[in-house]
Amino acid sequence: MAQDFDRALREGLADAVGFVGGALAGWWLGRQFGIDFVASTDWNARQLVGLLLIVAGCGAGRLLARRLMLKDKA
């Protein structure tokens, strides 16, 4: 039972860190290309690309965090 709790805690922490870190990385990448989705009030193709970078960063960050935090822990 304690192992299940420990694994669930690690998974939750990996998800949280991965989502937030990935979203920030996607936002930063968009800002490097001159696309600031967060600060803009417009809805156009550039802003949708910025949103897609943030969403892709969330997924990639979660995947990377899970692989790093849960490796060798079966």
C-alpha positions in Angstrom: 0.0 0.0 0.0 2.8 2.4 0.8 4.5 1.7 -2.5 1.2 2.5 -4.4 1.0 5.8 -2.5 4.7 6.6 -3.2 4.3 5.9 -6.9 1.1 8.0 -7.1 2.8 10.8 -5.3 5.7 10.7 -7.7 3.4 10.6 -10.7 1.4 13.5 -9.5 4.5 15.6 -8.8 5.9 14.7 -12.2 2.7 15.7 -13.9 2.5 19.0 -12.1 6.2 19.9 -12.7 6.0 18.8 -16.3 2.8 20.7 -17.2 4.0 24.0 -15.6 7.6 23.8 -16.8 6.5 22.7 -20.3 3.9 25.5 -20.5 6.5 28.1 -19.4 9.0 26.7 -22.0 6.4 26.9 -24.8 5.5 30.4 -23.8 9.2 31.4 -23.7 9.7 29.8 -27.1 6.8 31.7 -28.6 8.1 35.0 -27.2 11.5 34.3 -28.9 9.6 34.2 -32.2 7.7 37.4 -31.3 4.4 35.7 -30.4 3.2 36.5 -26.9 -0.1 34.6 -26.5 -0.5 35.6 -22.8 -0.2 39.4 -23.2 -2.1 39.7 -26.5 -5.8 40.6 -26.8 -6.0 39.6 -30.5 -7.2 36.3 -31.9 -5.4 35.6 -35.1 -3.1 32.9 -36.6 0.0 34.1 -34.8 -1.8 33.9 -31.4 -3.1 30.4 -32.2 0.5 29.3 -33.0 1.5 30.7 -29.6 -1.2 28.8 -27.9 -0.2 25.6 -29.7 3.4 26.1 -28.5 2.2 26.3 -24.9 -0.1 23.3 -25.3 2.7 21.3 -27.0 5.1 22.4 -24.2 2.6 21.0 -21.6 2.5 17.6 -23.2 6.3 17.4 -23.8 7.1 18.7 -20.3 4.8 16.1 -18.7 6.3 13.3 -20.8 9.9 14.4 -20.0 9.2 14.8 -16.3 7.6 11.4 -16.0 10.5 9.7 -17.8 13.0 11.5 -15.6 11.2 11.1 -12.3 9.9 7.6 -12.7 12.8 5.9 -14.4 14.0 2.7 -12.6 11.1 2.9 -10.2 8.7 0.1 -11.1 
